[in-house]
């Protein structure tokens, strides 16, 4: 059961590929610290190279047992959130958002989903840093001896 549950908004980018075999490529683009008052599939921005769409709200769950993983993420040069998308309809479904880098890596092995890391917003960074401060427990390494 999650210790902390955050509701975030997910932005996806629709790019036109340079191939005749696909009409569009959807990739995760950003996470918003709160879901906006937009309909799922609303176009946010259009440009020559990509169009940005609101993919919907998603749950970001934090677990005390994973505090060391979040700590590793925050210690990186670029703290990230991983988004898992699956194709369905006009805008892809958001299957998961996670701050655990090891879970994000494991999601990359799931067939049929598009996984990508996006920069973590500062407000979410602060919430996770506070969570880690409260729940992280340093575990001392003990080398086992052979008997």
C-alpha positions, -999 to +999 in steps of 0.1 A: +000+000+000+014+034-010+026+057+018+020+088-004-002+091-035+002+121-059-021+129-088-001+142-118-009+152-153+009+137-183+018+154-216+026+133-247+042+144-280+029+132-314+057+132-340+056+124-376+081+097-384+105+098-413+091+065-427+061+055-447+054+026-423+038+046-395+016+077-395+026+089-360+049+082-331+038+090-295+063+096-268+061+108-232+070+145-231+064+159-196+047+154-162+028+182-146+027+184-108-011+185-109-037+175-135-049+205-155-086+213-162-083+199-198-100+171-216-080+140-223-067+144-259-067+182-258-040+197-280-018+220-260+007+231-287+015+226-323+048+230-340+066+220-372+081+190-355+056+178-329+022+184-314+017+182-276-014+166-261-028+161-227-029+123-221-047+125-187-041+122-150-021+094-135-012+082-100+023+086-087+026+063-057+055+064-033+064+035-010+085+037+021+103+004+012+115+021-020+129+052-004+165+042-013+155+040-050+139+075-049+171+087-031+192+074-060+170+091-085+172+125-067+210+122-065+213+120-103+222+151-124+186+149-139+160+135-115+133+119-137+099+103-138+092+073-160+060+072-180+046+040-196+022+045-225+002+020-246-015+026-278-053+030-276-075+054-296-064+088-307-042+095-276-022+067-259-032+055-225-010+063-195-004+030-178+021+041-151+042+070-138+070+061-114+099+079-096+117+046-090+145+044-116+148+006-112+111+001-119+114+024-149+142+002-162+121-029-157+092-014-175+114-010-206+112-048-210+074-048-213+064-055-249+038-031-265+045-002-242+064+030-249+086+039-218+105+071-215+120+092-187+111+129-185+125+156-162+110+157-127+092+190-119+107+209-090+075+207-069+075+169-072+112+168-065+106+186-032+078+163-022+099+132-030+129+146-012+107+152+019+094+117+016+129+102+014+139+123+044+112+108+065+114+071+053+149+064+042+169+041+065+206+035+060+213-002+060+248-013+070+264-039+048+273-070+066+294-095+047+284-131+053+311-155+064+313-190+050+309-217+076 
